[in-house]
Amino acid sequence: MQIFHRSTNTLSRLSIYGFVFLVAALGWAVLEINRSSYITGVNDAQTQPVPFSHKHHVNGLGIDCRYCHTSVETSAVAGIPPTKTCMNCHSQIWTNAPMLEPVRASFRDNKPLEWTKVHDLPDFSYFNHSIHVAKGMGCTTCHGQVDQMPLVWKTQSLQMEWCLDCHRMPEKYVRPKEEVFSVTWQPPANQLEVGRELVRKYKIRSVDVMTSCSTCHR
């Protein structure tokens, strides 16, 4: 005796297929949410103790990155300038500007400003600024056009897939060393050809080494 109607077989198959597609859709949604600016913070300007404008200082005044980020060529970290660096200029100009009172207070009280970190990698990731600079990786490749930012925001996700894109094909991004700190440099039409020559010239490690887990996770 048939207990269930024949249509139950069809409904069962549809349910199984539907469940598989639902799981796949949920997986896709999770990946997309993880890549979204809500998670990565891309294009989200952070509130800072002082509204420091890179657009004004870099584009308007022509200050080189290394004037403030003094250890970028020699250390894993680029370095946050001490208040004394700010006061080199602001003890002479805009000395009474209310906006700069936190800077003056920091200098008077010998208490550093507490800046909000914008490009904040997780602790399990190792990143060294100096090796990237030495190998021809420019500031704007990772940080975007900071010379156009009144406040700094991330332009890249800094997620592993983004890092691996460069580590798998450094020739797409490497530039002449003399252009590393240039905010106006643009890749030439034959970037891949030039990049491959620079990869050889700068002795950039093989893809196998640069995509090894231990290269970034130590």
Secondary structure, 3 states (H helix, E strand, C coil): CCCCCCHHHHHHHHHHHHHHHHHHHHHHHHHHHHHCHHHHCECCCCCCCCCCCHHHHHHHCCCCHHHHCCCCCCCCCCCCCCHHHHHHHHCCCCCCCHHHHHHHHHHHHCCCCCCCCCCCCCCCCCCCHHHHHHCCCCHHHHHCCHHHCCCCCECCCCCHHHHHHHHHCHHHCCCCHHHCCCCCCCCCCCHHHHHHHHHHHCCCCCHHHHCCHHHHCC
